[in-house]
Amino acid sequence: MDLHAKISSGEYSLEGTTVIKTVEMHTGGEPTRIVVQGYPPLHGDTLLEKRAYAREHLDHIRQCLMQEPRGHRDMYGAIIVPETEKTRSGEADVGVLFCHNEGYSTMCGHASIALGRFLVDTEDLSVFPRRKQVLFDEERRESKIRLHAPCGVVDVSVPCVREGDKVRSDPEREVQFVSVRSFAAATDVVVEVPDGLRWPELRVAGKSAVRVDVAYGGAFYVIVQEKELGFERVREGQVGMKRLDEATAVIKELVGSQQELFRGHGLAEDLEYLYGVIVVDDGEGRAGLGGLAEGRLGVCFFADQEVDRSPTGSGVSARVALARAKGLLGERERVRFDSLLSARRGGEAGAFVGSGAGAERVRVEGRAFYTGACAFTVEDEFSRAGFVL
């Protein structure tokens, strides 16, 4: 189409702006906007330095892509970083920065699953210079990619099919990633909620405090049972999202201010902060967590109260590590984790499966799918920076 080509070439772009090309994917309904062309070079020797550079000098691009009218409040993105200190040392194949409505996250499981497929399927060496070094295991019918995220190296196994002399990802089988070291940071933390911050359901329950756990799976999460917040039957849709949003925002503020919870774990300072709050049901406290049959619900609010449509991959890593620390889960026991979408719609492709992978790491399985390819331009000053209502 002639107009599409003109827009893609930059003919309709304001002076000083660049067309950004992306590949669009979803994992369990959660979007990943993968930037493949048009993003400026990132300065810095390490991935965390490049992340800081993006935040300080290129954040207008994140805002443009994540916010309206090109994105929305719950959009999520991935910026491919071809070279990092880990790729130079041979420990990783490619790097990535994750971005959202607030800034840049340290880890993302749903995007790692999507990136696994994309990195196998792309033949563009300017995007993935080490693509030809990724080998296809004929017996297991999979390829492995070492993805350098800000939290560390994540090992991604991508199911593949051979078509002549080419290999492509197989959407009918689950991508797996093995997390960075995941652990319970604190258990049974009692959070006192000041009177002025108590939401109606907490008052009705006659409570002034909430008991939570804090765990890490590449990012820190508060994990709290719905009844602790004064809610019941979240899975059945008996609790409105606005009510959950209000309660989790308060919990995030109160727990996030307790910096001692996130320090002393051997992590870089840039990783020592609370990323999200996951509301779970009471089955999270039972031995085995319901296994593969039942499915554990998790509703995750992260960044600036984005709602994850997927079961939250790094959150699954944190929850498996927490269950292991509490003696509720064996090393290789597998558990199905549901989001509200997969729980209500019964979509197997939307659920994740989590299990211990040894050495304090967690294996997470899930499926991702392509939804499109875009060329984003800026033709007017009004929409240049993006906005969120």
Secondary structure, 3 states (H helix, E strand, C coil): CHHHHHHHHCCCCCCCCCCEEEEEEEECCEEEEEEEECCCCCCCCCHHHHHHHHHHHCHHHHHHHHCECCCCCCCCEEEEECCCHHHHCCCCCEEEEEECCCCEECCCHHHHHHHHHHHHHCCCCCCCCCHHHCCEECCCCEEEEEEEECCEEEEEEEEEEEECCEEEECCCCCEEEECCCCEEEEEEEEEECCHHHCCHHHHHCCCCEEEEEEEECCCEEEEEEHHHHCCCCCCCCCCCHHHHHHHHHHHHHHHHCCHHHCCCCCCCHHHCCEEEEEEECHHHHCHHHHHHHHCEEEEEEECCCEECCCCCHHHHHHHHHHHHHCCCCCCCCCEEEECHHHHHHCCHHHCEEEEEEECCEEEEEECEEEEEEEEECCCCCCCCCCECC
